Amino acid sequence: MLFNSYQFWFFYLLVIVVYRFLSHRDQNWLLLGASYYFYACWDWKFLPLILVTTLVNFYVARDLSVMGLRGRRVLVTFAVVVSLGILAYFKYANFFISSTQEFLLAIGFQADLSTLSIILPVGISFYTFQTLSYTIDVLRGRVEATRSLRDFALYVAYFPQLVAGPIERASQLLPQIVERRRVVASDFTVGLSLVMTGLFLKVVIADNVSFIANGAFMAPVGAITGTDALVGLYAFAFQIYGDFAGYSFMACGVSRWLGIHLMVNFARPYLAKGPSDFWQRWHISLSSWLRDYLYIPLGGNRGGKVKTYRNLMLTMLLGGLWHGAAWTFVAWGFLHGLILCVYRALGNPFSGGMGRVGSFLAGLFFFHLVCLTWLFFRADDFEQAWYMLCLILTEQCGSAFSVYGFWMLVFLCLPLVVAEVWSDRDEGRWLHCLPWRMRAGVYCYIMLMVIVFSPAILSDFIYFQF
């Protein structure tokens, strides 16, 4: 894909260089043009979708201030229906058609419902949620509607975070677009540390351990043992983390070179002691979006325990469905909702006062619990998930594959684990705080690993499909 081509990235390095010599107005025009080019590189035919979403939410938010209460509700409802309608059609049409067909067959009716050949536009879930948060925040009076269509279009299509987040709030990103930006030396230093960290996570860890994960999950029935499945599951845990966090760090780093600060989307999530802690560390932009625009409007933790558990389950079920049109994603969301409810019912027993040993054991237990839920996220269907789970629980027998996979995980991921445990900051942000000699040594290590252990085939980012 063009996302992995040298010509593509050379173009954006050129954009960053030229950007420094332009006025603020021209900088925004350059970034907007580069962002649309970035999106068109995947498939230019889907540009009208992002344009429609942009125009609808821009004009709806702009007109909210001159409408009465009833008119504001009608306008916002229109924006929500259009935005979610586009998302639902492209992301869930085939899912609901096939599910309906399976249901009809299960109850004895012959059905031949042809699924549509729908290609999912890259990043549609991210920019849809981002535009909706803007319109809702304008309705709530939390942000003021911008009068510049160019600036709002750039807020929606800003290329570093367009296709895989983070999902930025208008209150944080839009002022940085509207106001003149000043790029200082520290922006380059911090940006470089973030880009280098993201490069290590994506190329060295995610792309290399994907071979192990795919070997386990794509193996035919009877070809792997329970140990193979377990090693493959842990490989996927590090693959999805390195892949998604790697993109987020690189997006933040490139954005810093442009003088724009994006939010932290990952904060050492595998060190979490419980589910609430985990969702404050993993895909923070989505978990906070679900909290502010779904969980709290449903009632949050108000109204008693039963309603709180209901709200948690609904939020996580919809969070799972956001990731993709498959019942396995719904099951993944259900499991995380169940874990949240159980921990809450037990009073968050691992929240504190346990000492270092207790805290370590709580984190270790929850890490394995999270890895177990990844089984449903990665599996193609329930049959495969159940098959691999039964293998893991009943047939622990090593093989050459599991031995190779285990030591590759140790070799590739141990430096990351040590860095996360040692540092009290988010990955990437602690690098620029090191003395320059140590920082140079870390950069040399990263580049050496990227060159020597670069996989033969660079895989696309996993979250491009969401």
Secondary structure by P-SEA (a helix, b strand, c coil): cccccaaaaaaaaaaaaaaaaccaaaaaaaaaaaaaaaaacccccaaaaaaaaaaaaaaaaaacccccaaaaaaaaaaaaaaaaaaaaaaccaaaaaaaaaaaaaaacccccccccccccccaaaaaaaaaaaaaaaaaaccccccccaaaaaaaacccccccccccccccccaaaaacbbbbcaaaaaaaaaaaaaaaaacccccccaaaaaaaaaacccccccaaaaaaaaaaaaaaaaaaaaaaaaaaaaaaaaaccccccccccccccccaaaaaaccaaaaaaaaaaccccccccccccaaaaaaaaaaaaaaaaaaacccaaaaaaaaaaaaaaaaaaaacccccccccaaaaaaaaaaaaaaaaaaacccccccaaaaaaaaaaaaccccccaaaaaaaaaaaaccaaaaaaaaacccccccccccccaaaaaaaaaaaaaaaaaaccccccccccccc
